[in-house]
Amino acid sequence: MATTSSTTYDSRGVRHRRSRRSPVPLLAQVVVWAGAAGVLALWWSDTTSVIGAAGWLTGAGRITGLLAGYACAVLLALMARVPLLDHTIGTDRLARWHALGGRCTVSLALAHTLLIIWGYSLSSNARVTSQAATLVLHYPDLLKGTAGFLLFLVTAVLSARAARRRMSYETWHYLHFATYLAVFLTFGHQLSNGADFVGNRPAQAAWYALFVGVAALLGWYRFAVPLRRGLRHRLRVAAVTPEAPGVVSVHLTGQHLEELGGQAGQFLRWRFLAPGLWWTANPYSLSAPPQPGRLRITVKTAGGHSAAVRHLAPGTRVWAEGPYGSFTADRRHFDKVLLLAGGVGITPLRSLFETLPGQVTLVYRARRLDDLALRRELDAIAARRRAAVHYTVDEPPGHHSPLTGPGLSALVPDLAAHEVYLCGPPGMAHAAIQALRDAGVPLRRIHHESFAF
């Protein structure tokens, strides 16, 4: 997205740009909350009175059910990979919104289920268990709705951080497709049993429009666009070259690649049409600025998919979805920039190191000297643009610099006047953010690209 800017100076004489920030993140939140208010208004307009405990419980069950259904549509829309949202809000931020919304949605669905069963059992003077059986077995579409609800619960459990650590990205990614099925299974019972929809044609039409619209976004951006681009760009593997222990670069060629519009710092989801790899699309960042007809990614072995990438044969067809992410030069507002990389987090920062304007310093952290991938390129870029680059490793001890406020300040003079692009594993990123805050860097000037899924 294009921005306009002007140059100003702060109280310390540090020059920075005042860019107009995109209104899309705020507008997106306004739309989401306005929709939630509309859902509550639907319940309010259709409820004349609430009498007794059964009425209060059933009313609360209706509200939580409506909000849970609406939240399902919002969650799917957030992950539809709409370029306007992805390039302005950012993939990481959308993922955090999605994770928070997912927890809220499951909680609302669970509350809806319990409240409705309890409220109906009080109304009919039946036991809770027998009332639950009656609802599931004899109400329209509720057997399917129950199956969908159980799928939501299973997905929620598997999305917990402790469970995610025990599974590969590919497994986690495909398990999440169960949410599509869960939404499909639960959709029917909302219209056939929901007191706010039965006999209310305008409400039914609005609900259908909401979910059909979200389905159209998903169908277009997650399936049709990748298929069209795969046929259009005809990407192929040109070569696979080693960079460090367990790290390789994949060089790709294709047609009309300028139409992708990729920027330094962004990533794409790559589907390699090779045995064992074609069934999943994994995210890897561009490790060099896009060139006419050529792209490059750098991959570290961290699972079955990434391990197989090193064995790709030249000529292998590739489909790419994207580019995604807002970890680009558009975020820069200050002339002084620190790029802080950990491990293979150097991949998007290497592209930014070459292309980002202003005074740029790179700090690259790794476990050992041999793990410093792309070092020769980084040194050449630093020499060409007369930029500072610092390598710090755990082994041998003489090359180590602590990831603390004083440690970073010793490497980067006037650190508090810098804007920071940070990319690395979760533990390193958490420690780096704390160190930067201790050194006086405001949180709003720390741009973070996460590896976590």
C-alpha positions as CSV (number, residue, x, y, z in Angstrom):
1,M,0.0,0.0,0.0
2,A,1.3,3.4,-0.9
3,T,2.0,5.8,1.9
4,T,2.9,9.5,2.0
5,S,5.6,10.8,4.3
6,S,7.4,13.9,5.5
7,T,10.7,14.2,7.3
8,T,10.8,15.6,10.8
9,Y,13.3,15.6,13.8
10,D,12.6,14.6,17.3
11,S,14.0,16.2,20.5
12,R,17.3,14.5,20.1
13,G,17.7,15.6,16.5
14,V,17.0,12.1,15.2
15,R,15.5,12.3,11.7
16,H,12.5,10.1,11.0
17,R,9.6,10.0,8.6
18,R,6.0,10.5,9.5
19,S,4.1,8.1,7.3
20,R,0.4,7.9,7.1
21,R,-0.5,4.6,8.7
22,S,-3.1,2.4,6.9
23,P,-6.6,2.7,8.3
24,V,-7.4,-0.9,7.4
25,P,-6.5,-2.5,10.8
26,L,-8.8,-0.1,12.7
27,L,-11.6,-0.4,10.1
28,A,-11.4,-4.2,10.2
29,Q,-11.9,-4.1,14.0
30,V,-14.8,-1.6,13.7
31,V,-16.5,-3.9,11.1
32,V,-16.0,-7.0,13.3
33,W,-17.4,-5.3,16.4
34,A,-20.3,-3.7,14.4
35,G,-21.2,-7.1,13.2
36,A,-21.2,-8.5,16.8
37,A,-23.5,-5.5,17.8
38,G,-25.8,-6.4,14.9
39,V,-26.0,-10.0,16.1
40,L,-27.0,-8.8,19.6
41,A,-29.5,-6.5,18.1
42,L,-31.1,-9.5,16.3
43,W,-31.6,-11.2,19.7
44,W,-32.9,-8.0,21.3
45,S,-35.4,-7.3,18.6
46,D,-36.7,-10.9,18.7
47,T,-37.0,-11.1,22.5
48,T,-40.1,-9.6,24.1
49,S,-39.5,-10.7,27.7
50,V,-37.3,-13.0,29.8
51,I,-39.1,-14.9,32.5
52,G,-37.7,-17.1,35.2
53,A,-34.4,-19.0,35.4
54,A,-35.3,-21.1,32.3
55,G,-35.8,-18.0,30.3
56,W,-32.6,-16.4,31.4
57,L,-30.6,-19.5,30.7
58,T,-32.2,-20.1,27.3
59,G,-31.7,-16.4,26.4
60,A,-28.1,-16.5,27.4
61,G,-27.8,-19.7,25.3
62,R,-29.3,-18.0,22.3
63,I,-26.9,-15.0,22.6
64,T,-23.8,-17.2,23.0
65,G,-24.9,-19.3,20.0
66,L,-25.5,-16.3,17.8
67,L,-22.1,-14.9,18.7
68,A,-20.4,-18.3,18.2
69,G,-21.8,-18.6,14.8
70,Y,-20.8,-15.1,13.8
71,A,-17.4,-15.6,15.2
72,C,-16.9,-18.7,13.0
73,A,-17.5,-16.5,9.9
74,V,-15.0,-13.9,11.3
75,L,-12.3,-16.5,12.0
76,L,-12.6,-17.9,8.5
77,A,-12.4,-14.5,6.9
78,L,-9.3,-13.6,8.9
79,M,-7.5,-16.6,7.5
80,A,-8.8,-16.3,3.9
81,R,-5.5,-14.6,2.9
82,V,-7.1,-11.5,1.5
83,P,-4.2,-9.4,0.3
84,L,-5.7,-6.1,1.6
85,L,-5.8,-7.5,5.1
86,D,-2.6,-9.5,4.9
87,H,-0.4,-6.6,3.5
88,T,-1.7,-4.0,5.9
89,I,-2.5,-5.8,9.1
90,G,0.2,-8.4,8.7
91,T,0.1,-12.2,8.7
92,D,1.4,-12.5,12.3
93,R,-1.2,-10.1,13.7
94,L,-4.0,-11.8,11.8
95,A,-2.8,-15.1,13.2
96,R,-2.9,-13.7,16.7
97,W,-6.4,-12.3,16.2
98,H,-7.4,-15.7,14.8
99,A,-6.0,-17.6,17.8
100,L,-7.7,-15.3,20.3
101,G,-10.9,-15.4,18.3
102,G,-10.7,-19.2,18.2
103,R,-10.5,-19.5,22.0
104,C,-13.5,-17.1,22.3
105,T,-15.5,-19.0,19.7
106,V,-15.0,-22.4,21.4
107,S,-15.8,-20.9,24.8
108,L,-19.0,-19.4,23.3
109,A,-20.0,-22.6,21.6
110,L,-19.4,-24.6,24.8
111,A,-21.4,-22.0,26.9
112,H,-24.2,-22.1,24.3
113,T,-24.4,-25.9,24.5
114,L,-24.5,-26.0,28.3
115,L,-26.9,-23.1,28.7
116,I,-29.4,-24.3,26.1
117,I,-29.5,-27.9,27.6
118,W,-29.9,-26.5,31.1
119,G,-32.5,-24.0,30.1
120,Y,-34.6,-26.5,28.2
121,S,-34.3,-29.1,31.0
122,L,-35.8,-26.5,33.4
123,S,-38.6,-25.7,31.0
124,S,-39.6,-29.3,30.4
125,N,-38.8,-30.5,34.0
126,A,-36.5,-33.1,32.6
127,R,-33.1,-34.3,33.6
128,V,-30.2,-32.7,32.0
129,T,-28.9,-35.9,30.4
130,S,-32.3,-36.9,29.0
131,Q,-32.8,-33.3,27.7
132,A,-29.4,-33.4,25.9
133,A,-30.3,-36.8,24.3
134,T,-33.7,-35.4,23.1
135,L,-32.1,-32.3,21.6
136,V,-29.4,-34.3,19.8
137,L,-31.5,-37.1,18.5
138,H,-34.9,-35.4,17.8
139,Y,-34.2,-31.7,16.8
140,P,-33.5,-30.9,13.2
141,D,-29.8,-30.9,12.2
142,L,-28.6,-31.1,15.8
143,L,-26.9,-34.5,15.3
144,K,-24.8,-32.9,12.6
145,G,-24.4,-29.8,14.8
146,T,-23.1,-32.0,17.7
147,A,-20.5,-33.6,15.4
148,G,-19.4,-30.2,14.3
149,F,-19.1,-29.0,17.9
150,L,-17.0,-32.0,18.8
151,L,-14.7,-31.2,15.9
152,F,-14.3,-27.7,17.2
153,L,-13.3,-29.0,20.6
154,V,-10.8,-31.4,19.1
155,T,-9.2,-28.6,17.0
156,A,-9.1,-26.4,20.1
157,V,-7.2,-29.0,22.1
158,L,-4.8,-29.7,19.3
159,S,-4.2,-26.0,18.9
160,A,-3.0,-25.6,22.5
161,R,0.7,-24.7,22.6
162,A,1.7,-27.9,24.4
163,A,0.0,-30.0,21.7
164,R,1.4,-28.0,18.8
165,R,5.0,-28.6,20.1
166,R,4.5,-32.3,19.5
167,M,3.3,-32.2,15.9
168,S,4.7,-31.0,12.6
169,Y,3.5,-27.9,10.8
170,E,2.0,-30.1,8.1
171,T,0.0,-32.2,10.6
172,W,-1.2,-29.1,12.4
173,H,-2.1,-27.3,9.1
174,Y,-4.2,-30.2,7.8
175,L,-6.0,-30.8,11.1
176,H,-7.2,-27.2,10.8
177,F,-9.1,-28.1,7.7
178,A,-11.5,-29.9,10.0
179,T,-12.8,-26.5,11.0
180,Y,-14.3,-26.1,7.5
181,L,-16.2,-29.3,8.1
182,A,-17.2,-28.2,11.6
183,V,-18.6,-24.9,10.3
184,F,-20.5,-26.8,7.6
185,L,-22.0,-29.3,10.0
186,T,-23.1,-26.6,12.6
187,F,-24.5,-24.2,10.1
188,G,-27.8,-26.0,9.5
189,H,-28.9,-26.2,13.0
190,Q,-28.6,-22.5,13.5
191,L,-31.3,-21.8,10.9
192,S,-33.6,-24.8,11.6
193,N,-33.6,-24.4,15.5
194,G,-32.5,-20.9,16.2
195,A,-35.5,-18.9,17.6
196,D,-34.0,-15.8,15.9
197,F,-34.0,-17.3,12.5
198,V,-37.1,-19.5,12.3
199,G,-39.7,-17.6,10.3
200,N,-37.4,-14.6,10.0
201,R,-36.6,-14.4,6.3
202,P,-34.4,-11.2,6.5
203,A,-32.3,-12.7,9.3
204,Q,-31.9,-16.0,7.3
205,A,-30.9,-14.1,4.2
206,A,-28.3,-12.0,6.1
207,W,-26.8,-15.2,7.7
208,Y,-26.6,-16.9,4.3
209,A,-25.0,-13.8,2.8
210,L,-22.4,-13.7,5.6
211,F,-21.3,-17.3,5.2
212,V,-21.6,-17.4,1.4
213,G,-19.5,-14.2,1.2
214,V,-16.8,-15.8,3.5
215,A,-16.9,-19.0,1.5
216,A,-16.4,-17.0,-1.7
217,L,-13.3,-15.3,-0.2
218,L,-11.9,-18.7,0.9
219,G,-12.6,-20.2,-2.5
220,W,-11.0,-17.4,-4.4
221,Y,-7.9,-16.5,-2.4
222,R,-7.1,-20.0,-1.0
223,F,-7.9,-22.1,-4.0
224,A,-8.7,-20.3,-7.3
225,V,-5.8,-17.7,-7.1
226,P,-3.1,-20.3,-6.3
227,L,-4.3,-22.5,-9.1
228,R,-4.4,-19.6,-11.6
229,R,-0.9,-18.4,-10.5
230,G,0.5,-21.9,-10.7
231,L,-0.6,-22.2,-14.3
232,R,0.5,-18.6,-15.1
233,H,3.9,-18.5,-13.6
234,R,5.1,-22.0,-14.2
235,L,7.7,-22.0,-11.4
236,R,10.4,-24.6,-11.4
237,V,13.4,-25.4,-9.2
238,A,16.6,-24.2,-10.9
239,A,19.1,-25.4,-8.3
240,V,19.5,-26.3,-4.6
241,T,22.7,-25.0,-2.9
242,P,23.9,-25.6,0.6
243,E,24.4,-22.6,2.9
244,A,25.1,-24.0,6.3
245,P,24.6,-27.3,8.2
246,G,21.0,-28.2,7.6
247,V,20.3,-25.0,5.6
248,V,19.9,-24.9,1.8
249,S,18.8,-22.2,-0.7
250,V,16.3,-23.1,-3.4
251,H,16.7,-21.1,-6.6
252,L,13.5,-20.9,-8.7
253,T,12.7,-19.7,-12.2
254,G,9.4,-18.8,-13.8
255,Q,7.4,-16.6,-16.1
256,H,5.8,-13.2,-15.4
257,L,7.1,-13.2,-11.9
258,E,6.9,-9.5,-11.7
259,E,3.1,-9.9,-11.5
260,L,3.5,-11.5,-8.1
261,G,4.5,-8.2,-6.7
262,G,6.7,-9.7,-4.0
263,Q,8.8,-7.5,-1.7
264,A,11.9,-8.0,0.4
265,G,10.8,-9.4,3.7
266,Q,7.7,-11.2,2.5
267,F,7.0,-14.9,2.3
268,L,5.1,-17.3,0.1
269,R,3.6,-20.7,0.6
270,W,5.4,-23.1,-1.5
271,R,4.0,-26.4,-2.9
272,F,6.7,-28.5,-4.5
273,L,5.2,-31.0,-7.0
274,A,7.5,-33.8,-5.9
275,P,6.7,-37.2,-4.2
276,G,6.0,-36.6,-0.5
277,L,5.8,-32.8,-0.9
278,W,2.9,-32.0,-3.3
279,W,0.2,-32.4,-0.6
280,T,1.3,-29.4,1.6
281,A,2.2,-25.8,1.1
282,N,4.8,-24.5,3.6
283,P,5.7,-20.9,4.3
284,Y,9.2,-19.8,3.5
285,S,10.5,-16.2,3.2
286,L,12.3,-14.8,0.2
287,S,16.0,-14.7,1.1
288,A,16.9,-12.4,-1.8
289,P,15.1,-9.5,-3.4
290,P,12.9,-10.8,-6.3
291,Q,14.7,-10.6,-9.7
292,P,13.1,-10.8,-13.2
293,G,12.3,-14.4,-13.7
294,R,14.1,-15.6,-10.5
295,L,13.2,-16.1,-6.9
296,R,15.1,-17.6,-4.0
297,I,14.2,-19.1,-0.6
298,T,16.5,-20.4,2.1
299,V,15.2,-23.4,4.2
300,K,16.5,-24.9,7.4
301,T,15.7,-28.5,8.2
302,A,13.1,-28.5,11.0
303,G,10.7,-31.3,9.9
304,G,9.9,-33.8,7.3
305,H,8.9,-31.2,4.6
306,S,11.9,-28.9,5.1
307,A,14.3,-31.9,5.2
308,A,13.0,-33.2,1.9
309,V,13.5,-29.8,0.2
310,R,17.2,-30.3,0.2
311,H,16.7,-33.2,-2.2
312,L,14.6,-31.4,-4.8
313,A,15.7,-32.1,-8.3
314,P,16.2,-29.2,-10.8
315,G,13.1,-28.9,-13.0
316,T,10.6,-29.8,-10.2
317,R,7.4,-27.9,-10.7
318,V,6.4,-25.5,-7.9
319,W,3.2,-23.7,-7.1
320,A,3.5,-20.6,-4.9
321,E,0.8,-18.8,-2.9
322,G,1.4,-15.2,-2.0
323,P,3.3,-13.1,-1.4
324,Y,2.1,-12.6,2.2
325,G,3.2,-10.5,5.2
326,S,3.8,-6.8,6.0
327,F,7.4,-7.3,7.2
328,T,8.6,-4.9,4.5
329,A,10.2,-1.5,4.0
330,D,6.7,0.0,4.3
331,R,6.9,-0.3,8.0
332,R,10.0,1.9,8.3
333,H,9.5,5.3,9.8
334,F,13.1,6.1,11.0
335,D,16.3,6.5,9.2
336,K,18.2,4.4,11.7
337,V,17.2,0.7,11.5
338,L,18.5,-2.4,13.3
339,L,17.9,-5.8,11.7
340,L,18.1,-8.4,14.5
341,A,18.2,-12.1,13.2
342,G,18.3,-15.4,15.0
343,G,19.2,-18.6,13.2
344,V,17.3,-19.0,9.9
345,G,15.5,-15.8,10.8
346,I,18.2,-14.2,8.6
347,T,16.2,-15.1,5.5
348,P,13.8,-12.2,5.3
349,L,16.3,-9.8,6.9
350,R,18.9,-10.6,4.3
351,S,16.6,-9.2,1.7
352,L,15.8,-6.1,3.8
353,F,19.6,-5.6,4.5
354,E,20.1,-5.2,0.8
355,T,17.1,-3.0,-0.1
356,L,16.1,-1.1,3.0
357,P,17.0,2.6,2.7
358,G,18.6,4.6,5.5
359,Q,21.3,3.7,8.0
360,V,21.0,0.0,8.6
361,T,22.8,-2.2,11.1
362,L,22.6,-6.0,11.1
363,V,23.1,-8.2,14.2
364,Y,23.0,-11.9,13.4
365,R,22.9,-14.5,16.2
366,A,23.5,-18.2,15.8
367,R,24.7,-21.2,17.9
368,R,28.0,-21.7,16.1
369,L,30.1,-20.0,13.4
370,D,29.2,-22.7,10.9
371,D,25.5,-21.9,11.4
372,L,25.8,-18.4,10.0
373,A,24.1,-18.9,6.7
374,L,24.6,-16.4,3.8
375,R,27.5,-14.8,5.6
376,R,29.5,-14.1,2.4
377,E,26.5,-12.3,0.9
378,L,25.9,-10.3,4.1
379,D,29.5,-9.2,4.2
380,A,29.4,-8.1,0.5
381,I,26.2,-6.2,1.1
382,A,27.7,-4.5,4.2
383,A,30.8,-3.5,2.2
384,R,28.7,-2.2,-0.7
385,R,26.4,0.0,1.4
386,R,28.9,0.7,4.1
387,A,26.7,-0.8,6.8
388,A,27.7,-2.4,10.0
389,V,27.1,-6.2,10.5
390,H,27.8,-8.0,13.8
391,Y,27.9,-11.8,14.2
392,T,27.4,-13.2,17.6
393,V,27.5,-17.0,18.4
394,D,27.3,-19.1,21.5
395,E,30.4,-21.2,20.5
396,P,33.2,-20.4,20.7
397,P,32.8,-18.1,23.8
398,G,34.9,-15.3,22.4
399,H,32.3,-14.5,19.8
400,H,29.4,-14.3,22.2
401,S,27.4,-11.1,23.1
402,P,24.6,-11.4,25.6
403,L,21.1,-10.8,24.4
404,T,20.4,-8.0,26.9
405,G,19.9,-4.3,26.7
406,P,23.5,-3.4,27.6
407,G,24.7,-6.2,25.2
408,L,22.8,-4.9,22.3
409,S,23.7,-1.3,23.1
410,A,27.4,-2.2,23.0
411,L,26.9,-3.4,19.4
412,V,24.6,-0.6,18.3
413,P,25.3,2.9,19.5
414,D,22.2,5.0,20.1
415,L,20.1,1.9,20.0
416,A,17.0,3.8,21.4
417,A,16.9,5.9,18.3
418,H,16.6,2.9,16.0
419,E,13.7,1.1,14.5
420,V,14.0,-2.7,14.7
421,Y,13.1,-5.5,12.4
422,L,13.3,-8.8,14.4
423,C,13.1,-12.3,13.1
424,G,14.0,-15.5,15.0
425,P,12.8,-18.5,17.0
426,P,10.2,-17.8,19.7
427,G,12.6,-18.0,22.7
428,M,15.2,-15.7,21.0
429,A,12.5,-13.3,19.9
430,H,11.0,-13.0,23.4
431,A,14.4,-12.3,24.9
432,A,15.2,-9.8,22.2
433,I,12.0,-7.8,22.7
434,Q,12.7,-7.6,26.4
435,A,16.3,-6.5,25.8
436,L,15.2,-3.9,23.3
437,R,12.7,-2.5,25.7
438,D,15.3,-2.4,28.4
439,A,17.5,-0.4,26.0
440,G,14.8,2.2,25.5
441,V,13.3,1.1,22.2
442,P,9.5,1.6,22.2
443,L,7.4,-1.4,21.4
444,R,5.8,0.3,18.5
445,R,9.2,0.5,16.8
446,I,9.8,-3.3,17.1
447,H,8.6,-5.1,14.0
448,H,8.5,-8.9,14.7
449,E,8.1,-11.8,12.3
450,S,7.3,-15.0,14.1
451,F,8.3,-18.5,13.3
452,A,5.6,-20.0,15.5
453,F,2.5,-21.7,14.0
